[in-house]
Structure formats: C-alpha cells, structure tokens
C-alpha cells in the first residue's frame, strides 16, 4: 500500500518542529536578542507607570519692593490772569514787555487820562463848598437862626460831594492798569495807541511759580494716593523736578471714571513751562513681592493667572497671583507665600494635586 505524498510531508514537518522545540532555541515576539535591546512595549509601559514625572523647580523668596505709580499728564500754571481795562481810553504807555517777569502791582498799561483829572478838581471844589455850607448851617442852628432840617440837608450835600470826589479819583486811577499777581507776561499785549473799551485785555499774566503737574488716576489706584506724598515729575524736555501732592479730586470724572490730582512743583528758575507733557511718579508704600520671568506664568482650569509649585510632599499646587508691575528683567507678582518652590519647566504638563519628581534648576532635567 503506497502512502500519499501529503502524508509524508506532514510527518516530516511534525518531526522537524519537535526536534527544534526540543533543542530550546526559540524567539519571543517583541523582545530583542541583545542585552541592551529596547524592552518590549508592555515592559516599557509598566516601568513608565512607576516613574514620577520630572519637573524643574526653583525656590523663590519674597523681597521688599518699592512700587511706583506712573501718571501721565501735563503741566499747568498756578494762575493765568487776563488783566482787563475797567474804563475806556486809548493806551498811551506800555511799560511791560511780553516775556518779562512782573511783580504784583507793576504797571502794565497806562491809558489816556482825558478829562478825568479836571473832574477830580471839580469834585474837590464842590466838596469844599459843601463843607462851608455845612459849617455855616451848623453855626446858625446853634444860635437858633435856622432849622435842624437845614443842617441835615447840608450834611447830605456834604456826603454826596465826598462820594463824587472818591468816584472821580477811582475813575482816574483806572487809567493805570497794574498786575494783580507775580508772573510772566504772555503775548499778545495791547499796543500803544490802541483803544481799550471796558473789559478789553491789556495783558495776560501767567504765574509759573509754583508750577502744577496734573494727571488722571484710575479709581483702582486712587486709594493709594494721599495729600502730601512726595512726587517726582519728568518733563518732556528730560528734566526732573520734585514736588508734593496738593490736591486729589473728591469725585471722579463721569466719562472716564478717573480722578484729577495736582502736584505742586517749586519753579523759581522757570524750568517748567505751562502746558507741556509730564510724567509723574509717586512712590507707594513698600510691599513684599516675588520677581519672576513671565514665561513661567500659567492658567488653571478656571482661567486664573498664576504659578504651579511643588509642596514638601512633592505634590503640585496652583498659586493665583496678581501682577504688580514689571521691567526689562522680569515682572513682580503678589499672592505667593514668602518662600515657595515654583515649577519653571514642565508646569503645563502636570495637573493640580499630581505627585511629581522635582529637580533643582541647576540640575539637568530629562523627561
């Protein structure tokens, strides 16, 4: 009886497999042959599950910070007075010159006196006649030759004459216009020969000492400012002046919700001019704060800005912070403990409450 070829082939393959298995030489799928070969995926996953995620940390300690509030504004003269004529006449003399400094009482303009001097003389003569009439009536009344009402009428006439003299003298004095304050004369002035009517401007006097730096402060910062605070004002020209806060508006501007403040600046040398741009810097009370790189800031699930740190138990924690200010080399934040370990690398790859392996900033970090 002949065997089929397929039976013979099957018997041969079975015998060969049995001999190979008996020899002990076999390959496990997914595992390398050499000692330093990559472990299989299952082994690698199991090992990764046992290792903690490494993060780079740095210890921060709060330092004393001197915050400064910057207020952009402008300068404003202490007073600006338009000196106006109180009588109508032609300008015959102008002793003052634009740009010159004048003191209180200095003559700015002299007007034509016209007939005002003669009216003073006329009123003075009428006063002398009234005095004689009053004296005569009083003597006659004392002797019983005239009535008391006559004396009273003469007294009224005397009072009226005195009033006319004062009025005439005042009208004459109005022809000389004086400066009401110390300051600098601003152009333009009334020219010699020009006629000034009542209310026309002879000159404008600007009082520049002291000079005032004004600005607007937001409602969030107004509570940090108080009267008498020292201030430093930098002018657009680059010059710096020192002054003090003298006024804080009691009510906010309804349109901008900001408060006007005024800083008084001594200006004897005339360094500051009216209407120029100025930057006012106010030193606020010192406070504890941390200076950090803005690159390590992150957000939590609620969208709060803050930093992630690591506790002594190596558990991550989120610290909300408030940005207080900044500069070229970092920003100042508040709201952190006095001494804290902050994650500087890897803060975006961990969650709050996760156990991690912190590595100091000086050590090499491998992920």
C-alpha positions, 0 to 999 in steps of 0.5 A: 500500500503506497502512502500519499505524498501529503502524508509524508510531508506532514510527518516530516514537518511534525518531526522537524518542529519537535526536534527544534522545540526540543533543542530550546532555541526559540524567539519571543515576539517583541523582545530583542536578542541583545542585552541592551535591546529596547524592552518590549512595549508592555515592559516599557509601559509598566516601568513608565507607570512607576516613574514620577514625572520630572519637573524643574523647580526653583525656590523663590523668596519674597523681597521688599519692593518699592512700587511706583505709580506712573501718571501721565499728564501735563503741566499747568500754571498756578494762575493765568490772569487776563488783566482787563481795562475797567474804563475806556481810553486809548493806551498811551504807555506800555511799560511791560514787555511780553516775556518779562517777569512782573511783580504784583502791582507793576504797571502794565498799561497806562491809558489816556487820562482825558478829562478825568483829572479836571473832574477830580478838581471839580469834585474837590471844589464842590466838596469844599463848598459843601463843607462851608455850607455845612459849617455855616448851617451848623453855626446858625442852628446853634444860635437858633437862626435856622432849622435842624432840617437845614443842617441835615440837608447840608450834611447830605450835600456834604456826603454826596460831594465826598462820594463824587470826589472818591468816584472821580479819583477811582475813575482816574486811577483806572487809567493805570492798569497794574498786575494783580499777581507775580508772573510772566507776561504772555503775548499778545499785549495791547499796543500803544495807541490802541483803544481799550473799551471796558473789559478789553485785555491789556495783558495776560499774566501767567504765574509759573511759580509754583508750577502744577503737574496734573494727571488722571488716576484710575479709581483702582489706584486712587486709594493709594494716593494721599495729600502730601506724598512726595512726587517726582515729575519728568518733563518732556524736555528730560528734566526732573523736578520734585514736588508734593501732592496738593490736591486729589479730586473728591469725585471722579470724572463721569466719562472716564471714571478717573480722578484729577490730582495736582502736584505742586512743583517749586519753579523759581528758575522757570524750568517748567513751562505751562502746558507741556507733557509730564510724567509723574511718579509717586512712590507707594508704600513698600510691599513684599513681592516675588520677581519672576520671568513671565514665561513661567506664568500659567492658567488653571482650569478656571482661567486664573493667572498664576504659578504651579509649585511643588509642596514638601510632599512633592505634590503640585499646587496652583498659586493665583497671583496678581501682577504688580508691575514689571521691567526689562528683567522680569515682572513682580507678582503678589499672592505667593507665600514668602518662600515657595518652590515654583515649577519653571519647566514642565508646569503645563504638563502636570495637573493640580494635586499630581505627585511629581519628581522635582529637580533643582534648576541647576540640575539637568532635567530629562523627561 
